[in-house]
């Protein structure tokens, strides 16, 4: 029903520990948020980091750029804001921050499986309720997608256009049916969970112990970002 | 309390927790699937598709899980489908947490759903206006213009929420009452 964000290929970045990638992305986002506006060298270096990582990931650049296309309307708004107020710098810096952060997150989800991301979040002490909900979401997404595909097909076979209030009401009924079927399904899931000994949270598949080399890489990446910010702040 | 009664109480609590968790996970998944379905039939974001399952979660689940569903749904969607993109996911996460959290808290303090539903939608609208105004201001757009645009463009979605969510809520409540 949709293209999975994870891109199956063999690369240095794909083989990297998911915790290293998750923490690295967080550090990168913090660095982008803290970067000074009037420093073109810094922004070029921050963009170059992503470019290097994309090369390491063995993923076509255009594919990731297409994924961040929805952020482009922000750039349009920034240009509009610049036209209205004459303050180009503020809007353009914000849109640059948005584009780089969106690209960083797109790269993370393209190189890390969702379950590995959840395991990394567990390592980062994310509340177990969040992790359990994410696991259930991941588990039932495919089931619901199949149902949604069937509904879409049925909708298309009946005309497939919403051009009247009647059609809108019919579509509302369709969404209502999807919600209702999901609720019925959840009852069965809850019973299955209880019969398998559910106790407040679902188990997350643990990752292998973190290697010292991964910790070193993490520290090195964080240190490099701090040096970059400090070096260009003068 | 008698040990048997305590055990029964604990088992019942466990069953309720499992039900709420399963329902929460499903609403989260619906928060990802429903927007795709909307876009597939040519209905855009003015119908606020992600808000529908999250509001239903707010009406049906306890505040802790409802709030978690509101916070997590946009993030899970971003990681699994790439939409909404990164900076917007923060705004949407706050909005949906307010929507689900308000509805759930108001129902938990025994307010009727006829009050809780519009109150949750109104608080969400207020937050949308505030956050979008701030964001628009940061982009250099006239203050409040972006806020009003965001709130007014979502009016068809609000209408859809008012039409779709109460029947689901009432049916499930009736079923729960029959079960208990």
HADDOCK unambig.tbl for C-alpha pairs under 7 A between the chains (distance, minus, plus):
assign (segid A and resid 2 and name CA) (segid B and resid 81 and name CA) 7.00 0.50 0.50
assign (segid A and resid 4 and name CA) (segid B and resid 80 and name CA) 6.57 0.50 0.50
assign (segid A and resid 4 and name CA) (segid B and resid 81 and name CA) 6.40 0.50 0.50
assign (segid A and resid 5 and name CA) (segid B and resid 80 and name CA) 6.00 0.50 0.50
assign (segid A and resid 5 and name CA) (segid B and resid 81 and name CA) 6.04 0.50 0.50
assign (segid A and resid 5 and name CA) (segid B and resid 82 and name CA) 6.73 0.50 0.50
assign (segid A and resid 67 and name CA) (segid B and resid 82 and name CA) 6.71 0.50 0.50
assign (segid A and resid 68 and name CA) (segid B and resid 85 and name CA) 6.81 0.50 0.50
assign (segid A and resid 70 and name CA) (segid B and resid 85 and name CA) 6.64 0.50 0.50
assign (segid A and resid 71 and name CA) (segid B and resid 85 and name CA) 6.39 0.50 0.50
assign (segid A and resid 77 and name CA) (segid B and resid 139 and name CA) 6.93 0.50 0.50
assign (segid A and resid 78 and name CA) (segid B and resid 139 and name CA) 5.12 0.50 0.50
assign (segid A and resid 78 and name CA) (segid B and resid 140 and name CA) 6.76 0.50 0.50
assign (segid A and resid 81 and name CA) (segid B and resid 139 and name CA) 5.86 0.50 0.50
assign (segid A and resid 81 and name CA) (segid B and resid 140 and name CA) 4.30 0.50 0.50
assign (segid A and resid 81 and name CA) (segid B and resid 141 and name CA) 4.51 0.50 0.50
assign (segid A and resid 82 and name CA) (segid B and resid 140 and name CA) 6.30 0.50 0.50
assign (segid A and resid 85 and name CA) (segid B and resid 140 and name CA) 6.43 0.50 0.50
assign (segid A and resid 87 and name CA) (segid B and resid 140 and name CA) 6.95 0.50 0.50
assign (segid A and resid 90 and name CA) (segid B and resid 139 and name CA) 6.57 0.50 0.50
assign (segid A and resid 91 and name CA) (segid B and resid 138 and name CA) 6.59 0.50 0.50
assign (segid A and resid 91 and name CA) (segid B and resid 139 and name CA) 4.23 0.50 0.50
assign (segid A and resid 91 and name CA) (segid B and resid 140 and name CA) 5.96 0.50 0.50
assign (segid A and resid 94 and name CA) (segid B and resid 139 and name CA) 6.86 0.50 0.50
assign (segid A and resid 98 and name CA) (segid B and resid 87 and name CA) 5.81 0.50 0.50
assign (segid A and resid 101 and name CA) (segid B and resid 86 and name CA) 6.61 0.50 0.50
assign (segid A and resid 102 and name CA) (segid B and resid 85 and name CA) 6.16 0.50 0.50
assign (segid A and resid 102 and name CA) (segid B and resid 86 and name CA) 4.80 0.50 0.50
assign (segid A and resid 109 and name CA) (segid B and resid 79 and name CA) 5.95 0.50 0.50
assign (segid A and resid 130 and name CA) (segid B and resid 68 and name CA) 6.59 0.50 0.50
assign (segid A and resid 133 and name CA) (segid B and resid 21 and name CA) 6.74 0.50 0.50
assign (segid A and resid 133 and name CA) (segid B and resid 24 and name CA) 6.63 0.50 0.50
assign (segid A and resid 133 and name CA) (segid B and resid 25 and name CA) 4.87 0.50 0.50
assign (segid A and resid 134 and name CA) (segid B and resid 25 and name CA) 6.89 0.50 0.50
assign (segid A and resid 136 and name CA) (segid B and resid 22 and name CA) 6.96 0.50 0.50
assign (segid A and resid 136 and name CA) (segid B and resid 25 and name CA) 4.84 0.50 0.50
assign (segid A and resid 137 and name CA) (segid B and resid 25 and name CA) 4.75 0.50 0.50
assign (segid A and resid 137 and name CA) (segid B and resid 26 and name CA) 6.12 0.50 0.50
assign (segid A and resid 137 and name CA) (segid B and resid 28 and name CA) 5.81 0.50 0.50
assign (segid A and resid 137 and name CA) (segid B and resid 29 and name CA) 4.77 0.50 0.50
assign (segid A and resid 140 and name CA) (segid B and resid 26 and name CA) 6.62 0.50 0.50
assign (segid A and resid 140 and name CA) (segid B and resid 29 and name CA) 6.50 0.50 0.50
assign (segid A and resid 141 and name CA) (segid B and resid 29 and name CA) 5.23 0.50 0.50
assign (segid A and resid 145 and name CA) (segid B and resid 33 and name CA) 6.23 0.50 0.50
assign (segid A and resid 148 and name CA) (segid B and resid 37 and name CA) 6.71 0.50 0.50
assign (segid A and resid 160 and name CA) (segid B and resid 41 and name CA) 6.64 0.50 0.50
assign (segid A and resid 161 and name CA) (segid B and resid 41 and name CA) 6.77 0.50 0.50
assign (segid A and resid 172 and name CA) (segid B and resid 164 and name CA) 6.49 0.50 0.50
assign (segid A and resid 176 and name CA) (segid B and resid 164 and name CA) 6.30 0.50 0.50
assign (segid A and resid 180 and name CA) (segid B and resid 168 and name CA) 6.72 0.50 0.50
assign (segid A and resid 182 and name CA) (segid B and resid 26 and name CA) 6.65 0.50 0.50
assign (segid A and resid 183 and name CA) (segid B and resid 23 and name CA) 6.59 0.50 0.50
assign (segid A and resid 186 and name CA) (segid B and resid 19 and name CA) 6.98 0.50 0.50
assign (segid A and resid 186 and name CA) (segid B and resid 22 and name CA) 5.39 0.50 0.50
assign (segid A and resid 186 and name CA) (segid B and resid 23 and name CA) 5.39 0.50 0.50
assign (segid A and resid 186 and name CA) (segid B and resid 26 and name CA) 6.85 0.50 0.50
assign (segid A and resid 187 and name CA) (segid B and resid 19 and name CA) 6.41 0.50 0.50
assign (segid A and resid 189 and name CA) (segid B and resid 22 and name CA) 6.37 0.50 0.50
assign (segid A and resid 190 and name CA) (segid B and resid 18 and name CA) 5.15 0.50 0.50
assign (segid A and resid 190 and name CA) (segid B and resid 19 and name CA) 4.85 0.50 0.50
assign (segid A and resid 190 and name CA) (segid B and resid 22 and name CA) 5.76 0.50 0.50
assign (segid A and resid 193 and name CA) (segid B and resid 18 and name CA) 6.70 0.50 0.50
assign (segid A and resid 194 and name CA) (segid B and resid 15 and name CA) 6.62 0.50 0.50
assign (segid A and resid 194 and name CA) (segid B and resid 18 and name CA) 6.83 0.50 0.50
assign (segid A and resid 199 and name CA) (segid B and resid 14 and name CA) 6.83 0.50 0.50
assign (segid A and resid 200 and name CA) (segid B and resid 17 and name CA) 6.60 0.50 0.50
